[in-house]
Amino acid sequence: FPSHDTIGVFIDIGAFEPIKISNSYHFEKNGWDVRCFEANTNLIPELEKYRKHVYNVALYDEYKPEIIFNVVSTNGWTAGFSSVELDDKLFKLFKCKKRNANIKTIIVEQRTLNSYLENELQDIANKIDVVQLDIEGGELKCLYGFDLAKYKPKLLVVENVASNMELTNYIISKGYKLDKKIK
C-alpha cells in the first residue's frame, strides 16, 4: 500500500475471533472498511460486540439456503476448528482423532462472495484491497464463488494448511503471485 495512511476495504472470510488473532482488526481500528464473514454461529455474538460489519454465512462455491456446518472441539489453543467439509488432514493438523472428536453441527446459509458483492455489498465491490481466507480447507471452493478477474483485490491472504498445490496453482492462474509463505 502506498503509505500507512492508506484507508481501504478488507474482506475477512473465516473471521473467527474478533481481536487477539484477527488479521483484520488492526485495519478496522485504523479506519478501514472491514467486512467479517463467519459461518460458526456460536462466534457471532463476540464478533458483533467488537466489529462493525459481521455476516453469519458460509462463503463457498454455490448458494444453498441451508447446509450442515461442522464445529469440532479439540484440546488445541484455539479450542477447535470448523468447516463445511471435514477433511482428514484437518484432524491430523489439529492433532485430533476423528473418531474421538467432539463434532457439533450448525445449520447455516451458504453463499458465494460474488452474490454478496452483487447484492448487499455493491458499495465496496470494486474497491477491495485485501481478501483474507481462513476457512479450514474450504479456501479453493470459496474462491470458485469469487470472480477475481472482476473484483481484483490487491492482496489475497490465504491459509493453505494442507499445502494444497491446486489452491496455489488456481490463485497463480488468476494472475496473482505467491509473495510469502509462512509455516
Rosetta constraint file for C-alpha pairs under 8 A:
AtomPair CA 1 CA 6 HARMONIC 6.69 0.50
AtomPair CA 2 CA 6 HARMONIC 6.67 0.50
AtomPair CA 7 CA 30 HARMONIC 7.67 0.50
AtomPair CA 7 CA 31 HARMONIC 6.14 0.50
AtomPair CA 7 CA 32 HARMONIC 5.11 0.50
AtomPair CA 7 CA 33 HARMONIC 7.87 0.50
AtomPair CA 8 CA 31 HARMONIC 7.98 0.50
AtomPair CA 8 CA 32 HARMONIC 5.05 0.50
AtomPair CA 8 CA 33 HARMONIC 6.27 0.50
AtomPair CA 8 CA 127 HARMONIC 7.48 0.50
AtomPair CA 8 CA 128 HARMONIC 7.18 0.50
AtomPair CA 8 CA 129 HARMONIC 5.93 0.50
AtomPair CA 9 CA 32 HARMONIC 5.79 0.50
AtomPair CA 9 CA 33 HARMONIC 4.81 0.50
AtomPair CA 9 CA 34 HARMONIC 5.86 0.50
AtomPair CA 9 CA 124 HARMONIC 7.13 0.50
AtomPair CA 9 CA 127 HARMONIC 6.42 0.50
AtomPair CA 9 CA 128 HARMONIC 5.00 0.50
AtomPair CA 9 CA 129 HARMONIC 5.23 0.50
AtomPair CA 9 CA 130 HARMONIC 6.51 0.50
AtomPair CA 10 CA 24 HARMONIC 7.00 0.50
AtomPair CA 10 CA 27 HARMONIC 7.74 0.50
AtomPair CA 10 CA 32 HARMONIC 7.03 0.50
AtomPair CA 10 CA 33 HARMONIC 6.25 0.50
AtomPair CA 10 CA 34 HARMONIC 4.67 0.50
AtomPair CA 10 CA 35 HARMONIC 6.39 0.50
AtomPair CA 10 CA 128 HARMONIC 6.41 0.50
AtomPair CA 10 CA 129 HARMONIC 5.95 0.50
AtomPair CA 10 CA 130 HARMONIC 4.65 0.50
AtomPair CA 10 CA 131 HARMONIC 5.86 0.50
AtomPair CA 10 CA 132 HARMONIC 7.73 0.50
AtomPair CA 11 CA 34 HARMONIC 5.79 0.50
AtomPair CA 11 CA 35 HARMONIC 4.91 0.50
AtomPair CA 11 CA 36 HARMONIC 6.27 0.50
AtomPair CA 11 CA 37 HARMONIC 7.72 0.50
AtomPair CA 11 CA 128 HARMONIC 7.54 0.50
AtomPair CA 11 CA 130 HARMONIC 6.19 0.50
AtomPair CA 11 CA 131 HARMONIC 4.73 0.50
AtomPair CA 11 CA 132 HARMONIC 6.22 0.50
AtomPair CA 12 CA 24 HARMONIC 6.61 0.50
AtomPair CA 12 CA 34 HARMONIC 7.15 0.50
AtomPair CA 12 CA 35 HARMONIC 6.01 0.50
AtomPair CA 12 CA 36 HARMONIC 4.81 0.50
AtomPair CA 12 CA 37 HARMONIC 6.03 0.50
AtomPair CA 12 CA 131 HARMONIC 6.05 0.50
AtomPair CA 12 CA 132 HARMONIC 4.93 0.50
AtomPair CA 12 CA 133 HARMONIC 6.58 0.50
AtomPair CA 13 CA 36 HARMONIC 6.21 0.50
AtomPair CA 13 CA 37 HARMONIC 4.80 0.50
AtomPair CA 13 CA 38 HARMONIC 6.46 0.50
AtomPair CA 13 CA 59 HARMONIC 7.45 0.50
AtomPair CA 13 CA 131 HARMONIC 7.44 0.50
AtomPair CA 13 CA 132 HARMONIC 5.82 0.50
AtomPair CA 13 CA 133 HARMONIC 4.94 0.50
AtomPair CA 13 CA 134 HARMONIC 6.23 0.50
AtomPair CA 13 CA 135 HARMONIC 7.06 0.50
AtomPair CA 14 CA 36 HARMONIC 7.46 0.50
AtomPair CA 14 CA 37 HARMONIC 5.75 0.50
AtomPair CA 14 CA 38 HARMONIC 4.90 0.50
AtomPair CA 14 CA 39 HARMONIC 7.18 0.50
AtomPair CA 14 CA 133 HARMONIC 6.33 0.50
AtomPair CA 14 CA 134 HARMONIC 5.09 0.50
AtomPair CA 14 CA 135 HARMONIC 5.20 0.50
AtomPair CA 15 CA 22 HARMONIC 6.98 0.50
AtomPair CA 15 CA 36 HARMONIC 5.52 0.50
AtomPair CA 15 CA 37 HARMONIC 5.80 0.50
AtomPair CA 15 CA 38 HARMONIC 5.46 0.50
AtomPair CA 15 CA 134 HARMONIC 7.58 0.50
AtomPair CA 16 CA 22 HARMONIC 7.71 0.50
AtomPair CA 16 CA 38 HARMONIC 6.31 0.50
AtomPair CA 16 CA 40 HARMONIC 7.85 0.50
AtomPair CA 16 CA 43 HARMONIC 6.56 0.50
AtomPair CA 16 CA 47 HARMONIC 7.77 0.50
AtomPair CA 17 CA 21 HARMONIC 6.44 0.50
AtomPair CA 17 CA 22 HARMONIC 6.12 0.50
AtomPair CA 17 CA 43 HARMONIC 7.35 0.50
AtomPair CA 17 CA 46 HARMONIC 7.62 0.50
AtomPair CA 17 CA 47 HARMONIC 6.68 0.50
AtomPair CA 18 CA 22 HARMONIC 5.89 0.50
AtomPair CA 18 CA 25 HARMONIC 6.77 0.50
AtomPair CA 18 CA 46 HARMONIC 6.94 0.50
AtomPair CA 18 CA 47 HARMONIC 5.09 0.50
AtomPair CA 18 CA 50 HARMONIC 6.35 0.50
AtomPair CA 18 CA 51 HARMONIC 6.69 0.50
AtomPair CA 19 CA 25 HARMONIC 5.78 0.50
AtomPair CA 19 CA 50 HARMONIC 7.76 0.50
AtomPair CA 22 CA 26 HARMONIC 7.96 0.50
AtomPair CA 24 CA 28 HARMONIC 6.39 0.50
AtomPair CA 24 CA 34 HARMONIC 6.94 0.50
AtomPair CA 25 CA 29 HARMONIC 6.18 0.50
AtomPair CA 25 CA 51 HARMONIC 7.90 0.50
AtomPair CA 26 CA 30 HARMONIC 6.33 0.50
AtomPair CA 27 CA 31 HARMONIC 6.57 0.50
AtomPair CA 27 CA 32 HARMONIC 5.33 0.50
AtomPair CA 27 CA 34 HARMONIC 7.39 0.50
AtomPair CA 28 CA 32 HARMONIC 4.72 0.50
AtomPair CA 28 CA 33 HARMONIC 6.26 0.50
AtomPair CA 28 CA 34 HARMONIC 5.71 0.50
AtomPair CA 34 CA 52 HARMONIC 7.59 0.50
AtomPair CA 34 CA 53 HARMONIC 6.78 0.50
AtomPair CA 35 CA 52 HARMONIC 7.72 0.50
AtomPair CA 35 CA 53 HARMONIC 5.10 0.50
AtomPair CA 35 CA 54 HARMONIC 6.23 0.50
AtomPair CA 35 CA 55 HARMONIC 7.70 0.50
AtomPair CA 36 CA 51 HARMONIC 7.78 0.50
AtomPair CA 36 CA 53 HARMONIC 6.01 0.50
AtomPair CA 36 CA 54 HARMONIC 4.78 0.50
AtomPair CA 36 CA 55 HARMONIC 6.18 0.50
AtomPair CA 37 CA 54 HARMONIC 5.93 0.50
AtomPair CA 37 CA 55 HARMONIC 4.81 0.50
AtomPair CA 37 CA 56 HARMONIC 6.14 0.50
AtomPair CA 37 CA 57 HARMONIC 6.49 0.50
AtomPair CA 37 CA 58 HARMONIC 7.56 0.50
AtomPair CA 37 CA 59 HARMONIC 7.67 0.50
AtomPair CA 38 CA 43 HARMONIC 7.57 0.50
AtomPair CA 38 CA 44 HARMONIC 7.19 0.50
AtomPair CA 38 CA 54 HARMONIC 7.51 0.50
AtomPair CA 38 CA 55 HARMONIC 6.28 0.50
AtomPair CA 38 CA 56 HARMONIC 5.21 0.50
AtomPair CA 38 CA 57 HARMONIC 5.95 0.50
AtomPair CA 38 CA 58 HARMONIC 6.60 0.50
AtomPair CA 39 CA 56 HARMONIC 5.22 0.50
AtomPair CA 39 CA 57 HARMONIC 4.62 0.50
AtomPair CA 39 CA 58 HARMONIC 4.54 0.50
AtomPair CA 39 CA 59 HARMONIC 7.75 0.50
AtomPair CA 39 CA 69 HARMONIC 7.44 0.50
AtomPair CA 39 CA 108 HARMONIC 6.79 0.50
AtomPair CA 40 CA 44 HARMONIC 7.12 0.50
AtomPair CA 40 CA 56 HARMONIC 7.19 0.50
AtomPair CA 40 CA 57 HARMONIC 7.99 0.50
AtomPair CA 40 CA 69 HARMONIC 7.47 0.50
AtomPair CA 40 CA 71 HARMONIC 7.27 0.50
AtomPair CA 40 CA 82 HARMONIC 7.11 0.50
AtomPair CA 40 CA 106 HARMONIC 7.36 0.50
AtomPair CA 41 CA 56 HARMONIC 6.32 0.50
AtomPair CA 41 CA 106 HARMONIC 7.32 0.50
AtomPair CA 41 CA 108 HARMONIC 7.76 0.50
AtomPair CA 43 CA 47 HARMONIC 6.41 0.50
AtomPair CA 44 CA 48 HARMONIC 5.96 0.50
AtomPair CA 44 CA 54 HARMONIC 7.41 0.50
AtomPair CA 44 CA 56 HARMONIC 6.72 0.50
AtomPair CA 45 CA 49 HARMONIC 6.15 0.50
AtomPair CA 46 CA 50 HARMONIC 6.79 0.50
AtomPair CA 47 CA 51 HARMONIC 5.59 0.50
AtomPair CA 47 CA 54 HARMONIC 6.81 0.50
AtomPair CA 48 CA 52 HARMONIC 6.83 0.50
AtomPair CA 48 CA 53 HARMONIC 7.48 0.50
AtomPair CA 48 CA 54 HARMONIC 6.14 0.50
AtomPair CA 56 CA 108 HARMONIC 7.70 0.50
AtomPair CA 57 CA 108 HARMONIC 6.21 0.50
AtomPair CA 57 CA 109 HARMONIC 5.38 0.50
AtomPair CA 57 CA 110 HARMONIC 5.83 0.50
AtomPair CA 57 CA 111 HARMONIC 6.96 0.50
AtomPair CA 58 CA 84 HARMONIC 7.61 0.50
AtomPair CA 58 CA 108 HARMONIC 6.90 0.50
AtomPair CA 58 CA 109 HARMONIC 6.24 0.50
AtomPair CA 58 CA 110 HARMONIC 4.59 0.50
AtomPair CA 58 CA 111 HARMONIC 6.26 0.50
AtomPair CA 59 CA 110 HARMONIC 5.79 0.50
AtomPair CA 59 CA 111 HARMONIC 5.07 0.50
AtomPair CA 59 CA 112 HARMONIC 5.16 0.50
AtomPair CA 59 CA 113 HARMONIC 6.05 0.50
AtomPair CA 59 CA 142 HARMONIC 5.81 0.50
AtomPair CA 59 CA 145 HARMONIC 7.86 0.50
AtomPair CA 60 CA 110 HARMONIC 6.50 0.50
AtomPair CA 60 CA 111 HARMONIC 5.97 0.50
AtomPair CA 60 CA 112 HARMONIC 5.27 0.50
AtomPair CA 60 CA 113 HARMONIC 7.46 0.50
AtomPair CA 60 CA 138 HARMONIC 7.25 0.50
AtomPair CA 60 CA 139 HARMONIC 8.00 0.50
AtomPair CA 60 CA 141 HARMONIC 5.44 0.50
AtomPair CA 60 CA 142 HARMONIC 3.91 0.50
AtomPair CA 60 CA 143 HARMONIC 7.37 0.50
AtomPair CA 60 CA 144 HARMONIC 7.42 0.50
AtomPair CA 60 CA 145 HARMONIC 5.99 0.50
AtomPair CA 61 CA 111 HARMONIC 7.29 0.50
AtomPair CA 61 CA 112 HARMONIC 5.66 0.50
AtomPair CA 61 CA 141 HARMONIC 5.02 0.50
AtomPair CA 61 CA 142 HARMONIC 5.21 0.50
AtomPair CA 61 CA 143 HARMONIC 7.09 0.50
AtomPair CA 61 CA 144 HARMONIC 5.18 0.50
AtomPair CA 61 CA 145 HARMONIC 4.22 0.50
AtomPair CA 61 CA 146 HARMONIC 7.89 0.50
AtomPair CA 62 CA 110 HARMONIC 7.11 0.50
AtomPair CA 62 CA 111 HARMONIC 5.83 0.50
AtomPair CA 62 CA 112 HARMONIC 5.63 0.50
AtomPair CA 62 CA 145 HARMONIC 6.40 0.50
AtomPair CA 63 CA 109 HARMONIC 7.92 0.50
AtomPair CA 63 CA 110 HARMONIC 5.43 0.50
AtomPair CA 63 CA 111 HARMONIC 4.41 0.50
AtomPair CA 63 CA 112 HARMONIC 6.30 0.50
AtomPair CA 64 CA 109 HARMONIC 6.26 0.50
AtomPair CA 64 CA 110 HARMONIC 5.08 0.50
AtomPair CA 64 CA 111 HARMONIC 6.56 0.50
AtomPair CA 65 CA 108 HARMONIC 7.66 0.50
AtomPair CA 65 CA 109 HARMONIC 4.92 0.50
AtomPair CA 65 CA 110 HARMONIC 6.25 0.50
AtomPair CA 66 CA 107 HARMONIC 5.99 0.50
AtomPair CA 66 CA 108 HARMONIC 5.30 0.50
AtomPair CA 66 CA 109 HARMONIC 4.61 0.50
AtomPair CA 66 CA 110 HARMONIC 6.48 0.50
AtomPair CA 67 CA 84 HARMONIC 7.97 0.50
AtomPair CA 67 CA 107 HARMONIC 5.52 0.50
AtomPair CA 67 CA 108 HARMONIC 5.54 0.50
AtomPair CA 67 CA 109 HARMONIC 6.13 0.50
AtomPair CA 67 CA 110 HARMONIC 6.48 0.50
AtomPair CA 68 CA 84 HARMONIC 7.08 0.50
AtomPair CA 68 CA 105 HARMONIC 6.02 0.50
AtomPair CA 68 CA 106 HARMONIC 5.69 0.50
AtomPair CA 68 CA 107 HARMONIC 4.90 0.50
AtomPair CA 68 CA 108 HARMONIC 6.67 0.50
AtomPair CA 69 CA 82 HARMONIC 7.38 0.50
AtomPair CA 69 CA 83 HARMONIC 6.17 0.50
AtomPair CA 69 CA 84 HARMONIC 4.93 0.50
AtomPair CA 69 CA 85 HARMONIC 7.73 0.50
AtomPair CA 69 CA 105 HARMONIC 5.43 0.50
AtomPair CA 69 CA 106 HARMONIC 5.07 0.50
AtomPair CA 69 CA 107 HARMONIC 6.07 0.50
AtomPair CA 69 CA 108 HARMONIC 6.64 0.50
AtomPair CA 70 CA 82 HARMONIC 5.41 0.50
AtomPair CA 70 CA 83 HARMONIC 5.37 0.50
AtomPair CA 70 CA 84 HARMONIC 6.03 0.50
AtomPair CA 70 CA 85 HARMONIC 7.37 0.50
AtomPair CA 70 CA 86 HARMONIC 7.29 0.50
AtomPair CA 70 CA 103 HARMONIC 6.49 0.50
AtomPair CA 70 CA 104 HARMONIC 5.94 0.50
AtomPair CA 70 CA 105 HARMONIC 4.69 0.50
AtomPair CA 70 CA 106 HARMONIC 6.52 0.50
AtomPair CA 71 CA 80 HARMONIC 7.40 0.50
AtomPair CA 71 CA 81 HARMONIC 6.09 0.50
AtomPair CA 71 CA 82 HARMONIC 4.26 0.50
AtomPair CA 71 CA 83 HARMONIC 6.71 0.50
AtomPair CA 71 CA 103 HARMONIC 5.62 0.50
AtomPair CA 71 CA 104 HARMONIC 5.18 0.50
AtomPair CA 71 CA 105 HARMONIC 5.97 0.50
AtomPair CA 71 CA 106 HARMONIC 7.55 0.50
AtomPair CA 72 CA 80 HARMONIC 5.35 0.50
AtomPair CA 72 CA 81 HARMONIC 5.32 0.50
AtomPair CA 72 CA 82 HARMONIC 5.77 0.50
AtomPair CA 72 CA 101 HARMONIC 6.68 0.50
AtomPair CA 72 CA 102 HARMONIC 5.69 0.50
AtomPair CA 72 CA 103 HARMONIC 4.50 0.50
AtomPair CA 72 CA 104 HARMONIC 6.41 0.50
AtomPair CA 73 CA 79 HARMONIC 5.77 0.50
AtomPair CA 73 CA 80 HARMONIC 4.31 0.50
AtomPair CA 73 CA 81 HARMONIC 6.75 0.50
AtomPair CA 73 CA 101 HARMONIC 6.89 0.50
AtomPair CA 73 CA 102 HARMONIC 5.38 0.50
AtomPair CA 73 CA 103 HARMONIC 6.53 0.50
AtomPair CA 74 CA 79 HARMONIC 5.29 0.50
AtomPair CA 74 CA 80 HARMONIC 4.62 0.50
AtomPair CA 74 CA 81 HARMONIC 7.73 0.50
AtomPair CA 74 CA 94 HARMONIC 7.47 0.50
AtomPair CA 74 CA 96 HARMONIC 6.53 0.50
AtomPair CA 74 CA 101 HARMONIC 7.08 0.50
AtomPair CA 74 CA 102 HARMONIC 7.32 0.50
AtomPair CA 75 CA 79 HARMONIC 5.72 0.50
AtomPair CA 75 CA 80 HARMONIC 7.09 0.50
AtomPair CA 76 CA 80 HARMONIC 6.26 0.50
AtomPair CA 76 CA 94 HARMONIC 6.78 0.50
AtomPair CA 76 CA 95 HARMONIC 7.99 0.50
AtomPair CA 80 CA 94 HARMONIC 7.75 0.50
AtomPair CA 81 CA 136 HARMONIC 7.27 0.50
AtomPair CA 82 CA 135 HARMONIC 7.56 0.50
AtomPair CA 82 CA 136 HARMONIC 6.83 0.50
AtomPair CA 83 CA 135 HARMONIC 6.38 0.50
AtomPair CA 83 CA 136 HARMONIC 5.80 0.50
AtomPair CA 83 CA 137 HARMONIC 7.49 0.50
AtomPair CA 83 CA 138 HARMONIC 7.15 0.50
AtomPair CA 84 CA 138 HARMONIC 7.10 0.50
AtomPair CA 85 CA 137 HARMONIC 7.86 0.50
AtomPair CA 85 CA 138 HARMONIC 7.28 0.50
AtomPair CA 86 CA 90 HARMONIC 7.10 0.50
AtomPair CA 87 CA 91 HARMONIC 7.25 0.50
AtomPair CA 87 CA 137 HARMONIC 7.42 0.50
AtomPair CA 88 CA 92 HARMONIC 6.56 0.50
AtomPair CA 88 CA 98 HARMONIC 7.44 0.50
AtomPair CA 89 CA 93 HARMONIC 6.08 0.50
AtomPair CA 89 CA 162 HARMONIC 6.78 0.50
AtomPair CA 90 CA 94 HARMONIC 6.11 0.50
AtomPair CA 90 CA 136 HARMONIC 7.22 0.50
AtomPair CA 90 CA 137 HARMONIC 7.72 0.50
AtomPair CA 90 CA 162 HARMONIC 7.90 0.50
AtomPair CA 91 CA 95 HARMONIC 5.93 0.50
AtomPair CA 91 CA 96 HARMONIC 4.91 0.50
AtomPair CA 91 CA 97 HARMONIC 6.03 0.50
AtomPair CA 91 CA 98 HARMONIC 6.10 0.50
AtomPair CA 92 CA 96 HARMONIC 6.06 0.50
AtomPair CA 92 CA 97 HARMONIC 7.19 0.50
AtomPair CA 93 CA 161 HARMONIC 7.93 0.50
AtomPair CA 96 CA 100 HARMONIC 7.57 0.50
AtomPair CA 96 CA 101 HARMONIC 6.60 0.50
AtomPair CA 97 CA 101 HARMONIC 6.00 0.50
AtomPair CA 111 CA 115 HARMONIC 6.77 0.50
AtomPair CA 111 CA 116 HARMONIC 7.68 0.50
AtomPair CA 112 CA 116 HARMONIC 6.81 0.50
AtomPair CA 112 CA 142 HARMONIC 6.96 0.50
AtomPair CA 112 CA 145 HARMONIC 4.74 0.50
AtomPair CA 112 CA 146 HARMONIC 6.62 0.50
AtomPair CA 113 CA 117 HARMONIC 6.22 0.50
AtomPair CA 113 CA 142 HARMONIC 7.52 0.50
AtomPair CA 113 CA 145 HARMONIC 5.94 0.50
AtomPair CA 113 CA 146 HARMONIC 5.34 0.50
AtomPair CA 114 CA 118 HARMONIC 5.99 0.50
AtomPair CA 114 CA 145 HARMONIC 6.06 0.50
AtomPair CA 114 CA 146 HARMONIC 5.06 0.50
AtomPair CA 114 CA 147 HARMONIC 6.60 0.50
AtomPair CA 115 CA 119 HARMONIC 5.98 0.50
AtomPair CA 115 CA 120 HARMONIC 7.93 0.50
AtomPair CA 116 CA 120 HARMONIC 5.20 0.50
AtomPair CA 116 CA 121 HARMONIC 5.73 0.50
AtomPair CA 116 CA 122 HARMONIC 7.97 0.50
AtomPair CA 117 CA 121 HARMONIC 4.51 0.50
AtomPair CA 117 CA 122 HARMONIC 5.32 0.50
AtomPair CA 117 CA 124 HARMONIC 7.49 0.50
AtomPair CA 117 CA 125 HARMONIC 5.21 0.50
AtomPair CA 118 CA 122 HARMONIC 5.63 0.50
AtomPair CA 118 CA 125 HARMONIC 7.36 0.50
AtomPair CA 121 CA 125 HARMONIC 6.08 0.50
AtomPair CA 122 CA 126 HARMONIC 7.86 0.50
AtomPair CA 124 CA 128 HARMONIC 6.53 0.50
AtomPair CA 125 CA 151 HARMONIC 6.50 0.50
AtomPair CA 126 CA 151 HARMONIC 5.60 0.50
AtomPair CA 126 CA 152 HARMONIC 7.68 0.50
AtomPair CA 127 CA 151 HARMONIC 7.83 0.50
AtomPair CA 127 CA 153 HARMONIC 7.71 0.50
AtomPair CA 128 CA 151 HARMONIC 7.06 0.50
AtomPair CA 128 CA 152 HARMONIC 7.18 0.50
AtomPair CA 128 CA 153 HARMONIC 4.94 0.50
AtomPair CA 128 CA 154 HARMONIC 7.03 0.50
AtomPair CA 129 CA 153 HARMONIC 5.00 0.50
AtomPair CA 129 CA 154 HARMONIC 4.83 0.50
AtomPair CA 129 CA 155 HARMONIC 6.14 0.50
AtomPair CA 130 CA 153 HARMONIC 5.79 0.50
AtomPair CA 130 CA 154 HARMONIC 6.04 0.50
AtomPair CA 130 CA 155 HARMONIC 4.78 0.50
AtomPair CA 130 CA 156 HARMONIC 5.87 0.50
AtomPair CA 130 CA 157 HARMONIC 7.45 0.50
AtomPair CA 131 CA 153 HARMONIC 6.63 0.50
AtomPair CA 131 CA 155 HARMONIC 6.44 0.50
AtomPair CA 131 CA 156 HARMONIC 5.04 0.50
AtomPair CA 131 CA 157 HARMONIC 6.26 0.50
AtomPair CA 132 CA 156 HARMONIC 5.86 0.50
AtomPair CA 132 CA 157 HARMONIC 4.55 0.50
AtomPair CA 132 CA 158 HARMONIC 5.80 0.50
AtomPair CA 133 CA 139 HARMONIC 6.08 0.50
AtomPair CA 133 CA 156 HARMONIC 7.75 0.50
AtomPair CA 133 CA 157 HARMONIC 6.23 0.50
AtomPair CA 133 CA 158 HARMONIC 4.80 0.50
AtomPair CA 133 CA 159 HARMONIC 6.15 0.50
AtomPair CA 134 CA 139 HARMONIC 6.83 0.50
AtomPair CA 134 CA 158 HARMONIC 6.32 0.50
AtomPair CA 134 CA 159 HARMONIC 5.15 0.50
AtomPair CA 135 CA 139 HARMONIC 5.95 0.50
AtomPair CA 135 CA 159 HARMONIC 7.65 0.50
AtomPair CA 136 CA 159 HARMONIC 7.70 0.50
AtomPair CA 136 CA 161 HARMONIC 7.57 0.50
AtomPair CA 137 CA 160 HARMONIC 7.04 0.50
AtomPair CA 137 CA 161 HARMONIC 7.29 0.50
AtomPair CA 137 CA 162 HARMONIC 7.39 0.50
AtomPair CA 138 CA 142 HARMONIC 6.17 0.50
AtomPair CA 139 CA 143 HARMONIC 6.22 0.50
AtomPair CA 139 CA 158 HARMONIC 7.21 0.50
AtomPair CA 139 CA 159 HARMONIC 7.41 0.50
AtomPair CA 139 CA 160 HARMONIC 7.72 0.50
AtomPair CA 139 CA 167 HARMONIC 7.60 0.50
AtomPair CA 140 CA 144 HARMONIC 6.35 0.50
AtomPair CA 140 CA 167 HARMONIC 5.50 0.50
AtomPair CA 140 CA 170 HARMONIC 7.89 0.50
AtomPair CA 141 CA 145 HARMONIC 6.85 0.50
AtomPair CA 142 CA 146 HARMONIC 6.76 0.50
AtomPair CA 143 CA 147 HARMONIC 7.51 0.50
AtomPair CA 143 CA 148 HARMONIC 7.89 0.50
AtomPair CA 147 CA 151 HARMONIC 6.23 0.50
AtomPair CA 147 CA 152 HARMONIC 7.99 0.50
AtomPair CA 148 CA 152 HARMONIC 5.11 0.50
AtomPair CA 148 CA 153 HARMONIC 7.02 0.50
AtomPair CA 148 CA 174 HARMONIC 6.87 0.50
AtomPair CA 149 CA 174 HARMONIC 6.99 0.50
AtomPair CA 160 CA 164 HARMONIC 6.34 0.50
AtomPair CA 160 CA 167 HARMONIC 7.69 0.50
AtomPair CA 164 CA 168 HARMONIC 6.63 0.50
AtomPair CA 165 CA 169 HARMONIC 5.88 0.50
AtomPair CA 166 CA 170 HARMONIC 5.99 0.50
AtomPair CA 167 CA 171 HARMONIC 6.36 0.50
AtomPair CA 168 CA 172 HARMONIC 6.29 0.50
AtomPair CA 168 CA 178 HARMONIC 7.94 0.50
AtomPair CA 169 CA 173 HARMONIC 5.97 0.50
AtomPair CA 170 CA 174 HARMONIC 6.51 0.50
AtomPair CA 171 CA 175 HARMONIC 7.00 0.50
AtomPair CA 171 CA 176 HARMONIC 5.83 0.50
AtomPair CA 171 CA 177 HARMONIC 7.59 0.50
AtomPair CA 172 CA 176 HARMONIC 4.79 0.50
AtomPair CA 172 CA 177 HARMONIC 5.58 0.50
AtomPair CA 172 CA 178 HARMONIC 7.40 0.50
